[in-house]
Amino acid sequence: MSAYRQFVAFAMEPGAKITAKPNPRNASKILPFFDEQGRPYKERLEAAAVRVLVVSESSDTMRTSNDVVEGVRRIAAARATHSETDVPDDVFASFFSAQTAFLSAVRRDLDLPEASWETIFRND
């Protein structure tokens, strides 16, 4: 979680330098690219995502982890063409939905009880 939250925080910085290009394997997905300042955030995100895939017991956790990664990539890609104050709301809504699905999947993997995300993330 810290890796994707740091990634989003960096992407929303006013001075973040981000470009975006279509994914060569799926042109409907846009991939963000970073300068040397942003690259460590992307690398930490990718490394954390791989760790989740390695240790997760359920395919639901793996899928929802991938959805979170896609969500933060969409935020960064949107920042390539929008200011930090003009990123479309639907990009964040999609990310927050992916985040809550991921947290629920992880909690199920860990045999923890369900949480009321609407109560916990009231201000997101």
Rosetta blueprint (number, residue, H / E / L):
1 M L
2 S H
3 A H
4 Y H
5 R H
6 Q H
7 F H
8 V H
9 A H
10 F H
11 A H
12 M L
13 E L
14 P L
15 G L
16 A L
17 K L
18 I E
19 T E
20 A E
21 K E
22 P E
23 N E
24 P L
25 R L
26 N E
27 A E
28 S E
29 K E
30 I E
31 L E
32 P E
33 F E
34 F E
35 D L
36 E L
37 Q L
38 G L
39 R H
40 P H
41 Y H
42 K H
43 E H
44 R H
45 L H
46 E H
47 A H
48 A H
49 A H
50 V H
51 R H
52 V H
53 L H
54 V H
55 V H
56 S L
57 E L
58 S L
59 S H
60 D H
61 T H
62 M H
63 R H
64 T H
65 S H
66 N H
67 D H
68 V H
69 V H
70 E H
71 G H
72 V H
73 R H
74 R H
75 I H
76 A H
77 A H
78 A H
79 R H
80 A H
81 T H
82 H L
83 S L
84 E L
85 T L
86 D L
87 V L
88 P L
89 D H
90 D H
91 V H
92 F H
93 A H
94 S H
95 F H
96 F H
97 S H
98 A H
99 Q H
100 T H
101 A H
102 F H
103 L H
104 S H
105 A H
106 V H
107 R H
108 R H
109 D H
110 L L
111 D L
112 L L
113 P L
114 E L
115 A L
116 S L
117 W H
118 E H
119 T H
120 I H
121 F L
122 R L
123 N L
124 D L
